[in-house]
Amino acid sequence: MNKEKQMVEIWGDIVEIKSLVMSIIISGITTMGAYFLAPSNNKTKQLFFGLVGAVLGFVISALLIKPKRIILLEEELKKK
């Protein structure tokens, strides 16, 4: 049985809803986790830690969620 994956268009790109939600959760956890690791009396460090957490979440999401695009070059289309 081949289930049809639910897709949604965001900013002109088509993405799978499951992957989108998973990446939002990963980024949210790493951003807030790093933010709360910073000293509570230092707003600059809180901002810096939060930004580092966001980048870390992006990297983790990029490694876990693989692209699902199929790209055909124009030359390949002419041969078929």
C-alpha positions as CSV (number, residue, x, y, z in Angstrom):
1,M,0.0,0.0,0.0
2,N,1.4,3.3,-1.0
3,K,0.1,6.1,1.1
4,E,0.0,9.5,-0.5
5,K,2.1,11.9,1.6
6,Q,0.5,15.2,2.6
7,M,2.3,18.1,1.2
8,V,1.9,21.9,1.7
9,E,3.2,24.9,-0.2
10,I,5.3,27.3,1.8
11,W,7.1,30.3,0.2
12,G,6.8,28.8,-3.2
13,D,8.2,25.4,-2.2
14,I,6.4,22.1,-1.6
15,V,7.2,20.3,1.6
16,E,6.0,17.3,3.4
17,I,4.0,18.2,6.6
18,K,5.6,15.5,8.7
19,S,9.1,16.8,7.9
20,L,8.1,20.4,8.5
21,V,6.6,19.7,11.9
22,M,9.6,17.6,12.9
23,S,12.1,20.4,11.9
24,I,10.1,23.0,13.8
25,I,10.1,20.9,16.9
26,I,13.8,20.2,16.7
27,S,14.6,23.8,16.1
28,G,12.3,24.9,18.9
29,I,13.8,22.5,21.4
30,T,17.4,23.4,20.6
31,T,16.8,27.1,20.5
32,M,14.9,27.2,23.8
33,G,17.2,24.7,25.4
34,A,20.3,26.8,24.6
35,Y,18.5,30.0,25.7
36,F,17.8,28.5,29.1
37,L,21.4,27.4,29.5
38,A,22.5,31.0,29.4
39,P,22.9,33.0,32.6
40,S,19.5,34.5,33.5
41,N,21.0,38.0,34.3
42,N,22.8,38.4,31.0
43,K,20.5,39.3,28.0
44,T,23.4,39.3,25.5
45,K,24.4,35.8,26.4
46,Q,20.8,34.6,26.3
47,L,20.5,36.0,22.7
48,F,23.8,34.5,21.7
49,F,22.9,31.1,23.2
50,G,19.5,31.2,21.5
51,L,21.0,31.9,18.1
52,V,23.6,29.1,18.5
53,G,20.7,26.8,19.4
54,A,18.8,27.8,16.3
55,V,21.8,27.1,14.1
56,L,22.3,23.8,15.9
57,G,18.6,22.9,15.3
58,F,19.0,23.8,11.6
59,V,22.1,21.5,11.2
60,I,20.3,18.6,13.0
61,S,17.3,19.0,10.8
62,A,19.4,19.2,7.6
63,L,21.1,16.0,8.6
64,L,18.0,14.1,9.6
65,I,15.5,15.2,6.9
66,K,16.7,14.4,3.4
67,P,15.4,16.3,0.3
68,K,12.7,14.6,-1.6
69,R,13.1,16.4,-4.9
70,I,13.7,14.8,-8.3
71,I,15.5,17.1,-10.6
72,L,15.6,16.4,-14.3
73,L,18.0,18.3,-16.5
74,E,16.7,19.6,-19.7
75,E,19.1,17.4,-21.7
76,E,17.7,14.3,-20.1
77,L,14.2,15.4,-21.0
78,K,15.1,15.8,-24.7
79,K,16.6,12.3,-24.8
80,K,13.4,10.6,-23.6
